[in-house]
């Protein structure tokens, strides 16, 4: 299956059930609740603090829900899944552990490199050059582990096992089987979509609360379905 087919099927899947599509969008609203209410009440208000706690907890639910969407892609099956709050929350916590396993290493490496490059930077020009090199190395490292993360997420969706998802040797084997270039191209598409989403969220506060919520429903819900189903289709190759 080519990348074009994967994107086309992911797009079709995302809009296959508009009711569930909207429900996913509402889930994103809950995850973004503190930001939405912060536009009205201010970031330091008690209501926003409570909303932040709710948003964090529900973010795990959405992460677990994304696992079910990925599994749908792996099975190449139709039908947007429904929420299962308890199991979604548990899966979200486990997926967090999986991603922490993969991304704690690049985070540590990039922090160490930042200290090293900063130590060798003398003067504005040297510091700028050092930070430029550091940023390039950091991007490459995160891309590498991001590629592994795609396969790891799919492996967790199949097994619901952290151990199965963090088996590095098997994950590398899956990446080779899928094709590194195909995964990178998919990640580029994902990155562009996320950038567009972020830029729109920067603009919509001119229509307080409602603008953010509408964006979360329309674009946020779409991204959850489109990206995670695509990850499943990639792995099913």
ZATOR-11275 format. One record per residue: chain; x, y, z of N, C-alpha, C in turn; residue number from 1; residue in three letters. Coordinates in nm, 4 decimals. Example, Ala and Ser with C-alpha at 12.3 -4.5 7.8 and 13.67 -1.06 7.14 Angstrom:
- A_1.3190_-0.5690_0.7800_1.2300_-0.4500_0.7800_1.3200_-0.3300_0.7800_1_ALA
- A_1.2850_-0.2250_0.7080_1.3670_-0.1060_0.7140_1.2900_0.0030_0.7870_2_SER
//
This chain:
- A_0.0845_-0.1193_0.0000_0.0000_0.0000_0.0000_0.0883_0.1247_0.0000_1_UNK
- A_0.0691_0.2105_-0.0987_0.1482_0.3321_-0.1068_0.1027_0.4363_-0.0056_2_UNK
- A_0.1857_0.5380_0.0125_0.1520_0.6424_0.1085_0.0231_0.7132_0.0684_3_UNK
- A_0.0039_0.7336_-0.0606_-0.1188_0.7974_-0.1083_-0.2424_0.7198_-0.0679_4_UNK
- A_-0.2360_0.5864_-0.0790_-0.3483_0.5014_-0.0399_-0.3733_0.5106_0.1114_5_UNK
- A_-0.2641_0.5142_0.1877_-0.2765_0.5235_0.3336_-0.3451_0.6548_0.3725_6_UNK
- A_-0.3032_0.7644_0.3111_-0.3629_0.8943_0.3413_-0.5087_0.8992_0.2973_7_UNK
- A_-0.5369_0.8420_0.1817_-0.6737_0.8410_0.1298_-0.7663_0.7591_0.2205_8_UNK
- A_-0.7214_0.6413_0.2628_-0.8027_0.5570_0.3497_-0.8209_0.6211_0.4874_9_UNK
- A_-0.7168_0.6867_0.5364_-0.7258_0.7544_0.6660_-0.8265_0.8687_0.6598_10_UNK
- A_-0.8272_0.9395_0.5482_-0.9219_1.0495_0.5289_-1.0651_0.9966_0.5245_11_UNK
- A_-1.0842_0.8895_0.4504_-1.2171_0.8291_0.4387_-1.2658_0.7776_0.5735_12_UNK
- A_-1.1766_0.7134_0.6475_-1.2120_0.6602_0.7796_-1.2546_0.7725_0.8740_13_UNK
- A_-1.1830_0.8836_0.8705_-1.2078_0.9938_0.9632_-1.3505_1.0475_0.9514_14_UNK
- A_-1.4048_1.0470_0.8307_-1.5383_1.1037_0.8091_-1.6449_0.9959_0.7878_15_UNK
- A_-1.6136_0.8728_0.8260_-1.7073_0.7624_0.8025_-1.8266_0.7633_0.8980_16_UNK
- A_-1.8151_0.8319_1.0099_-1.9247_0.8403_1.1075_-1.9164_0.9782_1.1727_17_UNK
- A_-1.9993_1.0702_1.1246_-1.9894_1.2086_1.1707_-2.0266_1.2251_1.3179_18_UNK
- A_-2.1165_1.1399_1.3681_-2.1540_1.1474_1.5094_-2.0343_1.1156_1.5979_19_UNK
- A_-1.9652_1.0047_1.5681_-1.8481_0.9666_1.6468_-1.7327_1.0639_1.6227_20_UNK
- A_-1.7253_1.1174_1.5014_-1.6251_1.2203_1.4709_-1.6420_1.3381_1.5661_21_UNK
- A_-1.7652_1.3813_1.5838_-1.7935_1.4928_1.6743_-1.7619_1.4564_1.8189_22_UNK
- A_-1.7871_1.3309_1.8568_-1.7571_1.2863_1.9929_-1.6067_1.2914_2.0199_23_UNK
- A_-1.5290_1.2539_1.9192_-1.3831_1.2629_1.9331_-1.3421_1.4094_1.9478_24_UNK
- A_-1.4057_1.4962_1.8699_-1.3780_1.6385_1.8805_-1.4116_1.6947_2.0175_25_UNK
- A_-1.5200_1.6471_2.0761_-1.5570_1.6891_2.2115_-1.4507_1.6440_2.3119_26_UNK
- A_-1.3946_1.5264_2.2879_-1.2854_1.4778_2.3721_-1.1663_1.5717_2.3678_27_UNK
- A_-1.1369_1.6249_2.2479_-1.0270_1.7207_2.2340_-1.0600_1.8508_2.3060_28_UNK
- A_-1.1869_1.8911_2.3028_-1.2286_2.0108_2.3762_-1.1988_1.9954_2.5250_29_UNK
- A_-1.2293_1.8762_2.5792_-1.2034_1.8501_2.7207_-1.0532_1.8563_2.7501_30_UNK
- A_-0.9739_1.8018_2.6590_-0.8277_1.8051_2.6757_-0.7731_1.9479_2.6694_31_UNK
- A_-0.8469_2.0350_2.6045_-0.8022_2.1737_2.5857_-0.8853_2.2700_2.6713_32_UNK
- A_-0.9553_2.2132_2.7700_-1.0524_2.2911_2.8476_-0.9883_2.4067_2.9232_33_UNK
- A_-0.8710_2.3818_2.9784_-0.8053_2.4879_3.0566_-0.7679_2.6072_2.9682_34_UNK
- A_-0.7233_2.5788_2.8464_-0.6873_2.6873_2.7547_-0.8115_2.7669_2.7138_35_UNK
- A_-0.9211_2.6951_2.6873_-1.0446_2.7616_2.6461_-1.0985_2.8514_2.7570_36_UNK
- A_-1.1063_2.7978_2.8780_-1.1591_2.8754_2.9903_-1.0626_2.9844_3.0341_37_UNK
- A_-0.9327_2.9610_3.0114_-0.8333_3.0608_3.0470_-0.8509_3.1891_2.9695_38_UNK
- A_-0.9093_3.1790_2.8469_-0.9345_3.2977_2.7660_-1.0375_3.3886_2.8315_39_UNK
- A_-1.1230_3.3307_2.9159_-1.2310_3.4068_2.9789_-1.1985_3.4439_3.1233_40_UNK
- A_-1.1527_3.3435_3.2015_-1.1354_3.3636_3.3453_-0.9922_3.3988_3.3861_41_UNK
- A_-0.8967_3.3842_3.2929_-0.7570_3.4075_3.3280_-0.6920_3.2785_3.3741_42_UNK
- A_-0.5636_3.2649_3.3440_-0.4936_3.1388_3.3676_-0.4792_3.1030_3.5151_43_UNK
- A_-0.4905_3.2004_3.6054_-0.4682_3.1742_3.7474_-0.5967_3.1516_3.8269_44_UNK
- A_-0.7109_3.1492_3.7598_-0.8370_3.1318_3.8314_-0.8549_2.9872_3.8768_45_UNK
- A_-0.9338_2.9693_3.9823_-0.9583_2.8360_4.0378_-1.0261_2.7453_3.9359_46_UNK
- A_-1.1190_2.8023_3.8595_-1.1910_2.7239_3.7578_-1.0932_2.6669_3.6549_47_UNK
- A_-0.9975_2.7472_3.6138_-0.9004_2.7026_3.5134_-0.8085_2.5958_3.5711_48_UNK
- A_-0.7747_2.6070_3.6999_-0.6906_2.5044_3.7644_-0.7622_2.3698_3.7659_49_UNK
- A_-0.8921_2.3719_3.8017_-0.9725_2.2489_3.7995_-0.9825_2.1946_3.6571_50_UNK
- A_-1.0037_2.2862_3.5622_-1.0126_2.2457_3.4213_-0.8823_2.1823_3.3742_51_UNK
- A_-0.7699_2.2334_3.4226_-0.6390_2.1787_3.3862_-0.6265_2.0340_3.4349_52_UNK
- A_-0.6699_2.0077_3.5585_-0.6640_1.8711_3.6134_-0.7501_1.7774_3.5304_53_UNK
- A_-0.8718_1.8231_3.4978_-0.9618_1.7418_3.4150_-0.8993_1.7159_3.2782_54_UNK
- A_-0.8388_1.8203_3.2213_-0.7779_1.8084_3.0881_-0.6650_1.7068_3.0878_55_UNK
- A_-0.5809_1.7096_3.1920_-0.4689_1.6149_3.2005_-0.5207_1.4723_3.2103_56_UNK
- A_-0.6173_1.4491_3.2969_-0.6722_1.3141_3.3154_-0.7370_1.2645_3.1859_57_UNK
- A_-0.8117_1.3529_3.1191_-0.8803_1.3087_2.9979_-0.7839_1.2925_2.8811_58_UNK
- A_-0.6681_1.3574_2.8897_-0.5662_1.3376_2.7861_-0.5207_1.1921_2.7813_59_UNK
- A_-0.5165_1.1270_2.8965_-0.4824_0.9844_2.8994_-0.5930_0.9024_2.8338_60_UNK
- A_-0.7178_0.9439_2.8555_-0.8303_0.8757_2.7902_-0.8167_0.8859_2.6385_61_UNK
- A_-0.7851_1.0054_2.5902_-0.7717_1.0249_2.4458_-0.6521_0.9484_2.3893_62_UNK
- A_-0.5450_0.9411_2.4678_-0.4278_0.8634_2.4233_-0.4652_0.7162_2.4102_63_UNK
- A_-0.5406_0.6663_2.5090_-0.5856_0.5272_2.5020_-0.6840_0.5052_2.3891_64_UNK
- A_-0.7683_0.6037_2.3653_-0.8633_0.5945_2.2542_-0.7889_0.5869_2.1212_65_UNK
- A_-0.6804_0.6625_2.1103_-0.6017_0.6615_1.9867_-0.5439_0.5231_1.9590_66_UNK
- A_-0.5190_0.4475_2.0657_-0.4703_0.3098_2.0503_-0.5758_0.2257_1.9778_67_UNK
- A_-0.7027_0.2443_2.0159_-0.8103_0.1695_1.9499_-0.8230_0.2089_1.8031_68_UNK
- A_-0.8010_0.3368_1.7740_-0.8058_0.3824_1.6354_-0.6911_0.3198_1.5557_69_UNK
- A_-0.5731_0.3140_1.6169_-0.4581_0.2510_1.5511_-0.4856_0.1043_1.5213_70_UNK
- A_-0.5485_0.0370_1.6158_-0.5803_-0.1055_1.5960_-0.6769_-0.1232_1.4787_71_UNK
- A_-0.7704_-0.0295_1.4648_-0.8625_-0.0335_1.3506_-0.7834_-0.0249_1.2197_72_UNK
- A_-0.6806_0.0607_1.2187_-0.5985_0.0739_1.0989_-0.5204_-0.0523_1.0699_73_UNK
- A_-0.4655_-0.1135_1.1758_-0.3899_-0.2379_1.1580_-0.4781_-0.3458_1.0978_74_UNK
- A_-0.6028_-0.3512_1.1442_-0.6983_-0.4511_1.0947_-0.7594_-0.4097_0.9618_75_UNK
- A_-0.7288_-0.2830_0.9196_-0.7856_-0.2282_0.7959_-0.9383_-0.2381_0.7976_76_UNK
- A_-0.9955_-0.2096_0.9144_-1.1397_-0.2230_0.9313_-1.2064_-0.0868_0.9403_77_UNK
- A_-1.3348_-0.0862_0.9127_-1.4124_0.0378_0.9156_-1.4742_0.0547_1.0540_78_UNK
- A_-1.5355_0.1684_1.0733_-1.6081_0.1929_1.1966_-1.5241_0.2620_1.3022_79_UNK
- A_-1.5508_0.3894_1.3248_-1.4796_0.4637_1.4283_-1.5168_0.4061_1.5649_80_UNK
- A_-1.4186_0.3741_1.6489_-1.4504_0.3117_1.7789_-1.5191_0.4099_1.8743_81_UNK
- A_-1.5923_0.3541_1.9714_-1.6555_0.4351_2.0749_-1.5608_0.4468_2.1936_82_UNK
- A_-1.5894_0.5408_2.2807_-1.5100_0.5547_2.4023_-1.5346_0.4374_2.4966_83_UNK
- A_-1.4307_0.3985_2.5663_-1.4392_0.3037_2.6776_-1.3516_0.3659_2.7863_84_UNK
- A_-1.4106_0.4558_2.8653_-1.3334_0.5460_2.9497_-1.2319_0.4759_3.0386_85_UNK
- A_-1.2739_0.3683_3.1047_-1.1835_0.2983_3.1967_-1.0649_0.2389_3.1215_86_UNK
- A_-1.0943_0.1586_3.0194_-0.9866_0.0932_2.9443_-0.9043_0.1932_2.8640_87_UNK
- A_-0.9698_0.2977_2.8126_-0.8954_0.4015_2.7409_-0.7956_0.4696_2.8327_88_UNK
- A_-0.8363_0.4976_2.9558_-0.7481_0.5631_3.0515_-0.6273_0.4748_3.0838_89_UNK
- A_-0.6527_0.3461_3.1050_-0.5442_0.2518_3.1356_-0.4479_0.2412_3.0180_90_UNK
- A_-0.5047_0.2280_2.8975_-0.4200_0.2205_2.7772_-0.3399_0.3490_2.7589_91_UNK
- A_-0.4022_0.4623_2.7919_-0.3328_0.5900_2.7794_-0.2132_0.5987_2.8723_92_UNK
- A_-0.2292_0.5506_2.9952_-0.1176_0.5494_3.0901_-0.0047_0.4590_3.0411_93_UNK
- A_-0.0419_0.3421_2.9897_0.0590_0.2476_2.9407_0.1308_0.3032_2.8174_94_UNK
- A_0.0548_0.3673_2.7294_0.1171_0.4249_2.6096_0.2122_0.5377_2.6491_95_UNK
- A_0.1768_0.6119_2.7530_0.2647_0.7164_2.8042_0.3985_0.6576_2.8486_96_UNK
- A_0.3921_0.5427_2.9153_0.5145_0.4746_2.9601_0.5980_0.4319_2.8390_97_UNK
- A_0.5298_0.3807_2.7363_0.5998_0.3386_2.6138_0.6731_0.4566_2.5500_98_UNK
- A_0.6028_0.5680_2.5331_0.6649_0.6849_2.4703_0.7719_0.7459_2.5593_99_UNK
- A_0.7521_0.7390_2.6907_0.8545_0.7882_2.7828_0.9827_0.7077_2.7655_100_UNK
- A_0.9669_0.5767_2.7466_1.0819_0.4877_2.7254_1.1597_0.5298_2.6017_101_UNK
- A_1.0878_0.5650_2.4946_1.1544_0.5982_2.3687_1.2082_0.7409_2.3660_102_UNK
- A_1.1402_0.8329_2.4312_1.1790_0.9731_2.4166_1.2608_1.0275_2.5326_103_UNK
- A_1.2738_0.9522_2.6417_1.3600_0.9981_2.7499_1.5065_0.9989_2.7053_104_UNK
- A_1.5416_0.9047_2.6182_1.6794_0.8972_2.5680_1.7145_1.0186_2.4817_105_UNK
- A_1.6340_1.0514_2.3786_1.6682_1.1714_2.3000_1.6624_1.3000_2.3818_106_UNK
- A_1.5731_1.3070_2.4800_1.5665_1.4265_2.5651_1.6969_1.4434_2.6424_107_UNK
- A_1.7451_1.3337_2.7006_1.8704_1.3392_2.7775_1.9873_1.3742_2.6857_108_UNK
- A_1.9920_1.3097_2.5691_2.1018_1.3350_2.4745_2.1041_1.4809_2.4314_109_UNK
- A_1.9873_1.5355_2.3967_1.9821_1.6740_2.3491_2.0182_1.7729_2.4609_110_UNK
- A_1.9800_1.7424_2.5843_2.0163_1.8300_2.6964_2.1672_1.8281_2.7212_111_UNK
- A_2.2249_1.7081_2.7118_2.3699_1.6957_2.7286_2.4419_1.7715_2.6176_112_UNK
- A_2.3951_1.7542_2.4947_2.4577_1.8236_2.3810_2.4443_1.9749_2.3944_113_UNK
- A_2.3309_2.0203_2.4480_2.3119_2.1631_2.4672_2.4176_2.2188_2.5626_114_UNK
- A_2.4437_2.1450_2.6696_2.5459_2.1879_2.7655_2.6834_2.1885_2.7001_115_UNK
- A_2.7119_2.0831_2.6214_2.8424_2.0715_2.5556_2.8632_2.1849_2.4552_116_UNK
- A_2.7628_2.2080_2.3681_2.7753_2.3124_2.2675_2.7839_2.4511_2.3322_117_UNK
- A_2.7081_2.4703_2.4390_2.7103_2.5986_2.5082_2.8476_2.6244_2.5704_118_UNK
- A_2.9099_2.5170_2.6185_3.0414_2.5306_2.6816_3.1474_2.5751_2.5815_119_UNK
- A_3.1297_2.5345_2.4549_3.2278_2.5701_2.3516_3.1946_2.7016_2.2815_120_UNK
- A_3.0763_2.7584_2.3133_3.0369_2.8823_2.2472_3.0928_3.0034_2.3184_121_UNK
- A_3.1710_3.0837_2.2473_3.2264_3.2074_2.3034_3.1908_3.3223_2.2105_122_UNK
- A_3.1124_3.4137_2.2613_3.0675_3.5232_2.1774_2.9374_3.4869_2.1087_123_UNK
- A_2.8649_3.5889_2.0632_2.7322_3.5684_2.0050_2.7371_3.4787_1.8815_124_UNK
- A_2.8348_3.5024_1.7942_2.8437_3.4233_1.6715_2.8679_3.2768_1.6988_125_UNK
- A_2.9588_3.2480_1.7907_2.9895_3.1098_1.8241_2.8688_3.0419_1.8896_126_UNK
- A_2.8012_3.1147_1.9782_2.6846_3.0579_2.0462_2.5740_3.0278_1.9456_127_UNK
- A_2.5513_3.1196_1.8531_2.4483_3.1001_1.7510_2.4790_2.9776_1.6656_128_UNK
- A_2.6048_2.9639_1.6244_2.6455_2.8484_1.5436_2.6302_2.7194_1.6230_129_UNK
- A_2.6709_2.7231_1.7504_2.6623_2.6041_1.8357_2.5175_2.5614_1.8549_130_UNK
- A_2.4302_2.6589_1.8794_2.2886_2.6267_1.8980_2.2260_2.5754_1.7686_131_UNK
- A_2.2735_2.6280_1.6549_2.2237_2.5794_1.5265_2.2594_2.4338_1.5042_132_UNK
- A_2.3843_2.3981_1.5347_2.4286_2.2584_1.5237_2.3509_2.1710_1.6215_133_UNK
- A_2.3337_2.2234_1.7437_2.2589_2.1472_1.8460_2.1161_2.1201_1.7992_134_UNK
- A_2.0512_2.2209_1.7429_1.9133_2.2056_1.6976_1.9040_2.1007_1.5872_135_UNK
- A_2.0008_2.1028_1.4943_2.0016_2.0062_1.3843_2.0182_1.8644_1.4372_136_UNK
- A_2.1142_1.8446_1.5282_2.1376_1.7129_1.5873_2.0142_1.6668_1.6650_137_UNK
- A_1.9524_1.7593_1.7404_1.8342_1.7266_1.8198_1.7194_1.6815_1.7301_138_UNK
- A_1.6994_1.7514_1.6176_1.5921_1.7156_1.5239_1.6150_1.5760_1.4680_139_UNK
- A_1.7390_1.5468_1.4290_1.7715_1.4146_1.3737_1.7452_1.3046_1.4769_140_UNK
- A_1.7874_1.3295_1.6002_1.7676_1.2304_1.7065_1.6192_1.2052_1.7297_141_UNK
- A_1.5406_1.3124_1.7361_1.3976_1.2965_1.7612_1.3265_1.2304_1.6426_142_UNK
- A_1.3731_1.2540_1.5220_1.3147_1.1869_1.4058_1.3388_1.0365_1.4154_143_UNK
- A_1.4611_0.9994_1.4519_1.4953_0.8573_1.4636_1.4045_0.7883_1.5658_144_UNK
- A_1.3921_0.8495_1.6824_1.3091_0.7882_1.7859_1.1601_0.8030_1.7554_145_UNK
- A_1.1253_0.9057_1.6779_0.9870_0.9199_1.6342_0.9471_0.8074_1.5400_146_UNK
- A_1.0405_0.7671_1.4546_1.0170_0.6537_1.3643_0.9937_0.5265_1.4452_147_UNK
- A_1.0771_0.5054_1.5458_1.0592_0.3886_1.6327_0.9268_0.3970_1.7065_148_UNK
- A_0.8878_0.5191_1.7455_0.7631_0.5375_1.8192_0.6410_0.4970_1.7399_149_UNK
- A_0.6447_0.5157_1.6080_0.5326_0.4755_1.5221_0.5097_0.3249_1.5330_150_UNK
- A_0.6178_0.2493_1.5169_0.6071_0.1025_1.5257_0.5703_0.0600_1.6675_151_UNK
- A_0.6250_0.1290_1.7666_0.5972_0.0942_1.9062_0.4497_0.1129_1.9393_152_UNK
- A_0.3906_0.2226_1.8918_0.2489_0.2471_1.9168_0.1636_0.1366_1.8548_153_UNK
- A_0.1970_0.0987_1.7330_0.1217_-0.0069_1.6649_0.1372_-0.1408_1.7383_154_UNK
- A_0.2576_-0.1686_1.7855_0.2811_-0.2938_1.8573_0.2018_-0.2952_1.9890_155_UNK
- A_0.1913_-0.1800_2.0534_0.1108_-0.1763_2.1757_-0.0371_-0.1947_2.1424_156_UNK
- A_-0.0828_-0.1352_2.0320_-0.2227_-0.1482_1.9921_-0.2606_-0.2938_1.9684_157_UNK
- A_-0.1668_-0.3727_1.9173_-0.1918_-0.5145_1.8917_-0.1944_-0.5944_2.0204_158_UNK
- A_-0.0980_-0.5682_2.1060_-0.0736_-0.6560_2.2211_-0.1253_-0.6032_2.3544_159_UNK
- A_-0.1384_-0.4701_2.3659_-0.1685_-0.4032_2.4939_-0.0610_-0.4383_2.5973_160_UNK
- A_0.0605_-0.4634_2.5472_0.1725_-0.5021_2.6335_0.2847_-0.4000_2.6197_161_UNK
- A_0.3261_-0.3412_2.7313_0.4372_-0.2468_2.7295_0.5652_-0.3161_2.6842_162_UNK
- A_0.5880_-0.4369_2.7349_0.7073_-0.5124_2.6995_0.7172_-0.5382_2.5504_163_UNK
- A_0.6037_-0.5723_2.4889_0.6005_-0.5983_2.3451_0.6314_-0.4715_2.2666_164_UNK
- A_0.5865_-0.3563_2.3194_0.6052_-0.2301_2.2495_0.7464_-0.1746_2.2625_165_UNK
- A_0.8166_-0.2133_2.3700_0.9516_-0.1576_2.3904_1.0614_-0.2585_2.3583_166_UNK
- A_1.0242_-0.3640_2.2880_1.1234_-0.4605_2.2427_1.1974_-0.4002_2.1224_167_UNK
- A_1.3082_-0.3344_2.1496_1.3782_-0.2542_2.0494_1.4115_-0.3317_1.9224_168_UNK
- A_1.4653_-0.4528_1.9393_1.5043_-0.5317_1.8230_1.3870_-0.5580_1.7303_169_UNK
- A_1.2734_-0.5948_1.7879_1.1543_-0.6220_1.7073_1.0984_-0.4941_1.6457_170_UNK
- A_1.1052_-0.3857_1.7208_1.0572_-0.2574_1.6696_1.1409_-0.2138_1.5486_171_UNK
- A_1.2715_-0.2271_1.5592_1.3604_-0.1937_1.4467_1.3280_-0.2819_1.3262_172_UNK
- A_1.3015_-0.4092_1.3517_1.2638_-0.5004_1.2439_1.1354_-0.4564_1.1757_173_UNK
- A_1.0379_-0.4104_1.2547_0.9117_-0.3614_1.1975_0.9345_-0.2366_1.1135_174_UNK
- A_1.0216_-0.1490_1.1608_1.0522_-0.0264_1.0869_1.1130_-0.0606_0.9509_175_UNK
- A_1.2044_-0.1552_0.9489_1.2658_-0.1981_0.8227_1.1611_-0.2587_0.7298_176_UNK
- A_1.0706_-0.3356_0.7878_0.9657_-0.4009_0.7080_0.8724_-0.2971_0.6450_177_UNK
- A_0.8334_-0.1976_0.7223_0.7436_-0.0934_0.6726_0.8137_-0.0052_0.5704_178_UNK
- A_0.9378_0.0311_0.6014_1.0138_0.1216_0.5145_1.0358_0.2553_0.5834_179_UNK
- A_1.1617_0.2867_0.6084_1.1944_0.4099_0.6811_1.1444_0.5330_0.6064_180_UNK
- A_1.1633_0.5353_0.4749_1.1225_0.6518_0.3951_0.9720_0.6743_0.4045_181_UNK
- A_0.8956_0.5653_0.3997_0.7502_0.5785_0.4060_0.7067_0.6355_0.5410_182_UNK
- A_0.7714_0.5909_0.6468_0.7382_0.6418_0.7804_0.7743_0.7896_0.7906_183_UNK
- A_0.8921_0.8265_0.7376_0.9350_0.9665_0.7431_0.8374_1.0561_0.6672_184_UNK
- A_0.7950_1.0130_0.5497_0.7004_1.0912_0.4711_0.5680_1.1067_0.5449_185_UNK
- A_0.5252_0.9997_0.6112_0.4015_1.0068_0.6888_0.4171_1.1047_0.8047_186_UNK
- A_0.5325_1.1008_0.8710_0.5583_1.1924_0.9825_0.5627_1.3379_0.9354_187_UNK
- A_0.6118_1.3604_0.8140_0.6140_1.4957_0.7581_0.4716_1.5471_0.7391_188_UNK
- A_0.3865_1.4610_0.6833_0.2449_1.4980_0.6666_0.1819_1.5278_0.8026_189_UNK
- A_0.2097_1.4418_0.9002_0.1585_1.4617_1.0359_0.2066_1.5950_1.0933_190_UNK
- A_0.3347_1.6233_1.0757_0.3934_1.7462_1.1279_0.3279_1.8696_1.0654_191_UNK
- A_0.3056_1.8655_0.9342_0.2426_1.9785_0.8654_0.1016_2.0021_0.9189_192_UNK
- A_0.0258_1.8941_0.9358_-0.1111_1.9055_0.9870_-0.1123_1.9639_1.1280_193_UNK
- A_-0.0189_1.9198_1.2110_-0.0117_1.9701_1.3484_0.0281_2.1175_1.3515_194_UNK
- A_0.1160_2.1573_1.2603_0.1561_2.2978_1.2511_0.0352_2.3842_1.2121_195_UNK
- A_-0.0412_2.3376_1.1135_-0.1617_2.4103_1.0703_-0.2595_2.4241_1.1861_196_UNK
- A_-0.2786_2.3137_1.2588_-0.3687_2.3131_1.3748_-0.3215_2.4142_1.4791_197_UNK
- A_-0.1924_2.4150_1.5068_-0.1361_2.5061_1.6070_-0.1514_2.6519_1.5643_198_UNK
- A_-0.1269_2.6787_1.4356_-0.1387_2.8155_1.3854_-0.2823_2.8659_1.3946_199_UNK
- A_-0.3769_2.7778_1.3624_-0.5178_2.8170_1.3711_-0.5562_2.8446_1.5158_200_UNK
- A_-0.5066_2.7619_1.6090_-0.5360_2.7831_1.7506_-0.4787_2.9168_1.8000_201_UNK
- A_-0.3725_2.9644_1.7363_-0.3157_3.0941_1.7738_-0.4048_3.2092_1.7285_202_UNK
- A_-0.4829_3.1849_1.6230_-0.5656_3.2902_1.5646_-0.7052_3.2955_1.6274_203_UNK
- A_-0.7637_3.1775_1.6558_-0.9044_3.1724_1.6969_-0.9371_3.2397_1.8291_204_UNK
- A_-0.8404_3.2657_1.9203_-0.8787_3.3366_2.0429_-0.9431_3.4726_2.0205_205_UNK
- A_-0.9394_3.5259_1.8961_-1.0112_3.6509_1.8685_-1.1612_3.6284_1.8845_206_UNK
- A_-1.2045_3.5015_1.8787_-1.3426_3.4643_1.9109_-1.3335_3.3770_2.0366_207_UNK
- A_-1.3290_3.4359_2.1549_-1.2995_3.3631_2.2793_-1.3842_3.2383_2.2984_208_UNK
- A_-1.3202_3.1318_2.3458_-1.3809_3.0030_2.3817_-1.4405_2.9326_2.2608_209_UNK
- A_-1.5399_2.9951_2.1969_-1.6107_2.9305_2.0857_-1.5145_2.8999_1.9716_210_UNK
- A_-1.4263_2.9933_1.9407_-1.3315_2.9714_1.8316_-1.2408_2.8538_1.8584_211_UNK
- A_-1.1896_2.8439_1.9813_-1.1024_2.7327_2.0186_-1.1770_2.6005_2.0148_212_UNK
- A_-1.3003_2.6005_2.0671_-1.3788_2.4770_2.0720_-1.4146_2.4266_1.9327_213_UNK
- A_-1.4522_2.5176_1.8450_-1.4866_2.4781_1.7076_-1.3650_2.4188_1.6377_214_UNK
- A_-1.2494_2.4813_1.6591_-1.1251_2.4307_1.5997_-1.0914_2.2926_1.6548_215_UNK
- A_-1.1086_2.2734_1.7865_-1.0816_2.1435_1.8481_-1.1713_2.0342_1.7909_216_UNK
- A_-1.2983_2.0672_1.7713_-1.3926_1.9677_1.7179_-1.3587_1.9321_1.5742_217_UNK
- A_-1.3419_2.0342_1.4913_-1.3232_2.0103_1.3480_-1.1843_1.9559_1.3165_218_UNK
- A_-1.0798_2.0242_1.3642_-0.9436_1.9829_1.3310_-0.8860_1.8842_1.4319_219_UNK
- A_-0.9093_1.9095_1.5611_-0.8551_1.8197_1.6639_-0.9082_1.6782_1.6498_220_UNK
- A_-1.0396_1.6663_1.6340_-1.0996_1.5334_1.6159_-1.0491_1.4649_1.4903_221_UNK
- A_-1.0344_1.5432_1.3835_-0.9835_1.4877_1.2579_-0.8425_1.4327_1.2737_222_UNK
- A_-0.7556_1.5082_1.3411_-0.6166_1.4663_1.3562_-0.6055_1.3367_1.4360_223_UNK
- A_-0.6850_1.3227_1.5412_-0.6822_1.1997_1.6210_-0.7152_1.0791_1.5340_224_UNK
- A_-0.8178_1.0914_1.4529_-0.8618_0.9793_1.3693_-0.7676_0.9567_1.2514_225_UNK
- A_-0.7334_1.0633_1.1822_-0.6519_1.0532_1.0609_-0.5128_0.9996_1.0904_226_UNK
- A_-0.4449_1.0583_1.1889_-0.3067_1.0209_1.2172_-0.2969_0.8797_1.2730_227_UNK
- A_-0.3801_0.8476_1.3710_-0.3680_0.7170_1.4371_-0.4155_0.6015_1.3489_228_UNK
- A_-0.5161_0.6257_1.2667_-0.5567_0.5223_1.1710_-0.4454_0.5010_1.0693_229_UNK
- A_-0.3817_0.6104_1.0281_-0.2698_0.6002_0.9340_-0.1536_0.5219_0.9907_230_UNK
- A_-0.1254_0.5404_1.1208_-0.0195_0.4632_1.1866_-0.0512_0.3133_1.1780_231_UNK
- A_-0.1789_0.2808_1.2005_-0.2190_0.1401_1.1920_-0.2031_0.0846_1.0519_232_UNK
- A_-0.2423_0.1632_0.9522_-0.2276_0.1178_0.8132_-0.0804_0.0992_0.7758_233_UNK
- A_0.0035_0.1897_0.8216_0.1470_0.1745_0.7974_0.1969_0.0406_0.8509_234_UNK
- A_0.1595_0.0096_0.9729_0.2070_-0.1130_1.0369_0.1506_-0.2384_0.9699_235_UNK
- A_0.0334_-0.2265_0.9116_-0.0312_-0.3434_0.8507_0.0338_-0.3853_0.7202_236_UNK
- A_0.1274_-0.3028_0.6714_0.1956_-0.3326_0.5445_0.2615_-0.4694_0.5473_237_UNK
//
